[in-house]
Amino acid sequence: MTRIALIGSVTAALLLAGASSAVAGDIGRDIRDIRRDRADIRRDEAKLREERVERNYDLRRELHAIEHGNLRAAERWDARRRQEQREINAINRDLRRDRLDIARDRTDLRRDLRGY
């Protein structure tokens, strides 16, 4: 009877150790995901600032061309400004996606910590 109890105890200990290491792996993965998403957000915000500067420059050039009656140049600057605005919109979508990812990772992390 002692041999069966010993085997049962060892098996239970191994199961608990395996489950806790799996949860620890989930926690580490969630933390890495949060860090990666934060880095993505910082990169996207820097790129967004650059794109806005370029868009504003194109707008100023477009207005300058209109003031001087150069409609062909104004159309070109307008096309460039619109392209910059499309890129800004894409970056904003990417930022929203990254922020949603962080929120999901944080809820996963909280759930894993609560279960740990």
N, C-alpha and C positions, 0 to 999 in steps of 0.2 A: 504494500500500500504506500509506503514511503517513496518508493521508486516512482510510482505513478504521480504522486503529489509533486515530487521534484521535477519531473518532466513537464508537468502542467505549469509549474511556476516559471521554469525557464522559458517555455513557449510564450507565456503571457508577457514576460519581461521583454522578449525579443519583439513581440508584436507592438508593445508600447514604445520601445526604442525606435522601431521602424516608422511608426505613425508620427512620433515627435520630430524625427529628422525630415519627414516629408513636409510637415507643417513649416519647419524652419526653412526648407527650400522654397516654399511658397512665399514666405515672408521676405526672404532675400531677393527673390525674383520681383516682388512687388516694389521693393525699395529701389532696385536697379531700374525698373520701368519708370518710376517717378523721377529719378535723377535724369534719365535719358530724355523724358518729356520736358523737364525743366530746361535742359540744355537746348532742346529743339525750340522751345519758346524764346529763349534768349537770342538764338540765331535768327529766328523769324522776325523778332522785333527789330533787330539791327538792320536786317534786309528791308523791312518795311520802312524804316526811317530813310534809308537810301533811296528807295523807290519813290517815296513822297517828295524828296528833294528834287529828283529828276522830273517828276510830274509837275511840280510847281515851276521849275525852270522852263519846261515846255509851254506851260500856260502863259508865263510872262513873255516868252518869245512870240507866241501866237498873238497875244494882245498887242505887242509892239508891231508886228507885221500888219495887223489890221489897222492900227493907228496911222501907219505910213502907206496904206493903200495897197499893200502887196498881198493880194488874196491867195495867190498860188502858194507862197511861203506859209501863209496862215493855215491853209488846208494841210500842208505837210506837218506843221507843228501840232495841229489838231489831231492828226492821225497818230503822231508819236505820243501825244498826251493821252489819247484813248488807250493806246497799247500799255502805257505805264499804269493807267487806272485798272486795266484788266489784271495786270500783274499784282497790283495792290489788293484787288479783290481776292485773287487766288491765295495770297499770303494770309489775308484775314480768315479765309476758310480754313487754311491749315492751322492757324492759331486756335480757332474754335475747336478743331478736331483734337489738337494737343491738349487743350484745357479739359475737354471731355474725357480724354484718356487718363489724365491725371486724376480727375474726380473718380473714375472707375477704379483706378489702381489704389487710391486712398480707401475707398470702401472695401475693396478686397483685402487690403492690409489690415483695416480695422476688424474685418470678419475673421481673418487668420489669427490676429492677436487675441481676439476674444475666445476663439476656440483653442488657443494654445494653453 
